[in-house]
Amino acid sequence: MTLPHISGLPAFLKLAKQRYLCKACGPSFTAETQIVDRHCRISTRTRQWIAHQCNQRLTEQYISEMASVSTTTVRRVIDQTA
């Protein structure tokens, strides 16, 4: 998962998801964390940083390079916040 830069270097977190099975009723579920939204690979903190940088009138390509994500991801974050 992509995290904000640390000391100017890209940061990534290897997160192993745990699955649980209810022995009483049978269904399984996955553990969740506040660091990343469900079904996402980019942290919420990185998404917030991207949204903040969009207010600074920077190019999508520059923001994507700084956040270590694709320009499509930057555009998607812009569309979600607008």
C-alpha positions in Angstrom: 0.0 0.0 0.0 1.2 3.5 -0.8 1.9 5.9 2.1 3.1 9.5 2.1 6.8 10.0 1.6 9.1 9.7 4.7 12.2 12.0 4.6 11.6 12.6 0.9 11.6 8.9 0.0 8.6 6.8 -1.2 7.1 4.7 1.6 5.2 1.5 1.2 3.5 -0.7 3.8 3.2 -4.4 3.3 -0.1 -5.2 4.9 -1.2 -8.8 5.3 -5.0 -9.1 5.6 -6.3 -11.6 8.1 -9.5 -13.6 7.3 -11.7 -14.9 10.1 -14.2 -17.7 10.0 -17.1 -17.9 12.4 -17.3 -21.5 13.6 -20.8 -21.1 14.8 -22.6 -19.7 11.7 -20.0 -20.2 8.9 -19.4 -16.9 7.2 -16.0 -15.4 6.9 -14.9 -11.8 7.0 -11.6 -9.8 6.6 -10.0 -7.7 9.3 -10.1 -3.9 8.6 -7.8 -1.0 9.4 -8.2 2.8 9.4 -5.0 3.2 7.4 -6.5 2.1 4.1 -10.1 2.0 2.9 -11.7 -1.3 2.0 -10.7 -2.7 -1.4 -8.0 0.1 -1.8 -4.2 0.0 -2.0 -3.6 3.7 -1.4 -3.7 5.0 2.2 -6.3 7.5 3.3 -3.5 9.8 4.3 -2.0 9.8 0.8 -5.4 10.5 -0.7 -5.8 13.5 1.7 -2.3 14.7 0.7 -3.2 14.5 -3.0 -6.4 16.4 -2.4 -4.5 19.1 -0.6 -1.9 19.4 -3.3 -4.7 19.9 -5.9 -5.6 23.1 -4.1 -2.0 24.3 -4.7 -2.6 24.4 -8.5 0.1 21.8 -9.3 0.0 19.5 -12.4 -1.4 16.0 -12.0 1.8 14.6 -13.3 3.9 16.4 -10.7 1.5 15.3 -7.9 1.5 11.7 -9.1 5.4 11.7 -9.1 5.5 13.2 -5.6 2.9 10.7 -4.2 4.3 7.7 -6.1 0.9 6.9 -7.7 -0.4 7.1 -11.2 -1.9 10.2 -12.8 -5.1 8.3 -13.1 -5.2 7.9 -9.3 -4.6 11.6 -8.9 -7.5 12.4 -11.3 -9.8 9.9 -9.5 -9.0 11.6 -6.1 -9.7 15.0 -7.7 -13.1 13.7 -9.1 -14.0 12.3 -5.7 -13.3 15.5 -3.8 -14.9 17.8 -6.3 
